[in-house]
């Protein structure tokens, strides 16, 4: 009889040990899902970047005065280009044309900038 009682006492602990990996995996998945949402592109931050770094040459918003040069396309024009997105913008910024300064933007800043440009469609 003591053998049966001893085995009954062990069962809850054994169940907990069996559930622990599943609970740990669920917690990690929840953490990662929350973290990936925080890395979503932010058009508001993209607009700030555009106003700071791009408005000298590009027309970055509707109410802006004319840019310094008429050779740079407006962001509204860029937004309507086929296949435009964060990946294409990153390629353009990695190999800029001669008149464009070499900007050292992070991939998150590029994603934010592309998200802002896409709001101008």
N, C-alpha and C positions, 0 to 999 in steps of 0.2 A: 504494500500500500504506500509506503514512503517513496517507492520508486515512481509511482503514478503522480503523487503530489509534487515531487521534485521536477518531473517533466512538465507538469502544468505551470509551475513557476517559471520555467525557462521559456515557455512559448511566447509570452508577451515581449520579452527581450529579443527573441529570435525574430519575431514579426517586425519589430522596430528596425533591426539590422537589415532585414529584407527590404523594408520601405525606404530606408535612408538613401540608397543610390537613386531611386526614382524621385524622391523629394529634392535631392541635390540637383539632379538633372532639370527638374521643373524650375527650380530657383535660378539656375544658370540661364535657361531659356528665357525666363521672364526678364532677367537683367539685360540680356543681349537685345531683346525686343525693345526694351525701354531705351537702351543706348542707341540703337539704330534710328529710332525716331528722333533723337536729339541731333542726329547728323543730317537730317533732311535739309534740302536747300531752302534758303531764306531770301525771298525776293526783296524784302525791306533792306537787309544788309547788302544785297547786290546793288540796290539803288545807291546806297552810301558809297560803295566802291566805285560805281560808275561816275558819280558826281565828283569824287575826289581824283580819280586817275584817268578818266576817259573824256570828261566834258571839255577838255582843252581842244580836242580835235573832232570828237563825235557829238552829234546832237543826241543826248541821252534821255531827254524827256520833252514833252510837248511844250511846256512853258519856258524852255531854255532859250536864251539869246543865241544867235548864230554862233557856231563853233569857229575856232581860229582858222581852220582850213575847210575848203569845200571838197577836198579829195577823199575825206573819210566818210563812209556811209553812216547814215543815222542808225540808231539802235532799232528803230521800228523797221527799217529796211532789212537789217541783219536778222531780225526775228522772223521775217517771212521767207528767208532763204530755205530751200529744201534741205531737210536733214539737219537743220541747226539744233544743237543741244550742247550740253556741258562738255561732252567728249570732243566735239568739233571746235568749240571755243578753246579748249585746252590745247589742241593742236595748233590753232592759230596763234596762241600766246607763246607756245614753245618755239615756234619758228616765225617770228613777227616779220612783217614787210619792212623795207628800209626806213620808212618814215615813222614807224611805230617804235616807241621806247621798249626796252626789255623790262617787262614787269615781272617781279618775283612774287606771284600770288600763290597761295596754297591751293590744294585741290578743293577745299571747302569754299574758299573765296571765289574760285572759278565757277563752282556749282551755284553759288549764290548769285554771281553776276549773270550767268546763263539763265537762271530762274527769273531774274528781273527782266532780262531782255525778252524772254518768252511772254511776259505779261503785256508786252507792247504790240502783240499780234493784232 
